[in-house]
């Protein structure tokens, strides 16, 4: 299983859109760092401070230049993961 160090998924367990992203990651044999916004309130604060939104899923992508890209919308996240990691 591949664990990309540059990716973190802000989510919560019962969210169907988050489940969709986690399922796609499993199919791609990826282990994403999961940041539970309900179980860890500091994760929700990070998300809101960075994006101005409380919506999940949100993928945090650490860029090689030290910047960060935030990606909302489950379909966009899955498309990104497939484009980057599908064999």
C-alpha positions as CSV (number, residue, x, y, z in Angstrom):
1,X,0.0,0.0,0.0
2,X,1.3,3.4,-0.9
3,X,1.1,6.2,1.7
4,X,1.7,9.5,0.0
5,X,3.3,11.9,2.5
6,X,1.9,14.9,0.7
7,X,-1.8,14.1,1.0
8,X,-4.2,14.4,4.0
9,X,-7.9,13.9,3.9
10,X,-10.2,16.0,6.1
11,X,-13.3,13.8,6.7
12,X,-15.6,12.2,9.2
13,X,-16.6,8.5,9.2
14,X,-20.3,8.7,8.5
15,X,-20.1,11.2,5.6
16,X,-21.2,9.4,2.4
17,X,-19.0,11.7,0.2
18,X,-16.0,11.0,2.4
19,X,-16.7,7.2,2.2
20,X,-16.7,7.6,-1.6
21,X,-13.2,9.1,-1.5
22,X,-11.9,6.6,1.1
23,X,-13.2,3.7,-1.1
24,X,-11.5,5.1,-4.2
25,X,-8.3,5.4,-2.3
26,X,-8.5,1.8,-1.1
27,X,-9.2,0.7,-4.7
28,X,-6.0,2.6,-5.7
29,X,-4.1,0.9,-2.8
30,X,-3.5,4.3,-1.2
31,X,-3.4,4.9,2.5
32,X,-4.3,8.6,3.0
33,X,-3.6,10.4,6.2
34,X,-7.1,10.8,7.7
35,X,-7.9,13.9,9.7
36,X,-11.2,13.5,11.4
37,X,-12.9,16.9,11.8
38,X,-15.5,15.6,14.3
39,X,-13.2,13.5,16.4
40,X,-10.4,16.0,16.4
41,X,-11.8,19.6,16.7
42,X,-8.4,21.1,15.9
43,X,-8.7,19.5,12.5
44,X,-11.9,21.4,11.8
45,X,-10.2,24.6,12.9
46,X,-7.3,23.9,10.5
47,X,-9.8,23.3,7.7
48,X,-11.8,26.5,8.3
49,X,-8.7,28.7,8.8
50,X,-7.2,27.4,5.5
51,X,-10.3,27.3,3.3
52,X,-13.0,29.3,5.0
53,X,-15.3,26.2,4.7
54,X,-16.4,23.4,7.0
55,X,-17.3,21.0,4.2
56,X,-15.7,17.6,3.9
57,X,-14.2,15.8,2.2
58,X,-11.3,18.1,1.6
59,X,-7.9,16.9,0.4
60,X,-4.9,18.8,1.5
61,X,-2.1,18.5,-1.0
62,X,1.4,19.6,0.1
63,X,3.2,21.0,-2.9
64,X,6.9,20.6,-3.6
65,X,7.5,24.3,-3.4
66,X,6.2,24.3,0.2
67,X,2.8,25.6,-0.7
68,X,-0.5,23.9,-0.1
69,X,-3.5,23.2,-2.3
70,X,-6.9,22.4,-0.9
71,X,-9.4,20.3,-2.9
72,X,-13.0,20.1,-2.0
73,X,-15.7,18.0,-3.8
74,X,-15.5,14.2,-3.6
75,X,-15.6,13.7,-7.4
76,X,-12.8,16.1,-8.0
77,X,-10.7,14.4,-5.3
78,X,-11.3,10.9,-6.8
79,X,-10.5,12.2,-10.3
80,X,-7.2,13.7,-9.0
81,X,-6.3,10.5,-7.1
82,X,-7.0,8.3,-10.2
83,X,-5.1,10.6,-12.5
84,X,-2.1,10.6,-10.2
85,X,-2.0,7.0,-8.9
86,X,-3.9,4.7,-11.3
87,X,-1.6,2.3,-13.0
